[in-house]
Amino acid sequence: MVYVLVHHTWESSKEKDAQKFLETVKGAAASGKLPAGFKVVGAYVGKNEAYCIWDVPSAKALTDFAGQLKPPTKIEAKELSKLI
């Protein structure tokens, strides 16, 4: 398992679509409908961007899953190393 930081960005014109997408992922996490081994650690939303931290089997598994959801956002994912 690895931690992955995902940075979502979107144009102002895509705000509603981005919010709907983020709510869909939040709902899936809350109802246990994420793929096995996927856990949202935290999510932080700002103006035209969001940061999500995931605990997942691999960064590739997460980006593959995100691609299936066809997000209306640009996604940049980085694997994190635990410091403490």
N, C-alpha and C positions, 0 to 999 in steps of 0.2 A: 504494500500500500504506500502511496505517495501523496503528498499535499501538492495541489496545483492551484495557482492563482490565475483567475480568468478575468481579463479586463474587457468589458463590453463598451463599445462606443457606438453612437448613432447620431444621425442628423436630426435637427429639431422637427422636421416634417415627419419623422418616423417615431416620434415620442409615444403615441398611443400603441403602436405595434410593439415597440420595445417593452413598454409597461405590461402589455398583455402577455408577451413571451415570458418575462420575468415572473409574473404571477402564476403562469402555467407551471413553470419549473418549481416555484415555491409550493404550489399545491401538490405536485407529484412527490416532492420530498416529504411534505407533511402527511401524506396518505400512504407512504411506503411504496410508491409506484416507480421509483428509480431502479435502474438495473442493480443486480446483486453486487454488493461491495461499494456502491456509490453513496456518499454522504456529504451533504452541504454543511460545512463548518461555520460559515458566516457569509453574509451578503450585505453590501453597502452600496446604496444608490445615490448618485449625485446628478447634476445637470448634464444630460446627454452622455452619461457614463455610469457604469456599475462595476463593482469589484466583487467577485465571488471566490471563496476559498473552499476547495473540495478535498475530501479524502477519498481517493479512488485507486483502483488497481494499477493504472498507469496513465500518464498524460495522453497517450495516444487513444486509449479507451475513452477518455473524456471527450477529446476532440472529435472522435468518430461518433459518439453519442450526440454531441451538440450538432454535428452536421446533419444527422437524421432529423433533428427538430426544425431545421431550416430557420435559424434565428434571423430576425430583421436587423441584426446588429453586426458590426465588425468585431471579431473575437481574436484576442491575443492571449495565449495560455503559456504559463511558465511553471516548470516544476520547482518546488521550493525545497530547501534543505532545513531540517530542524536545527535550531541554534541552541536550544536549552534542553 
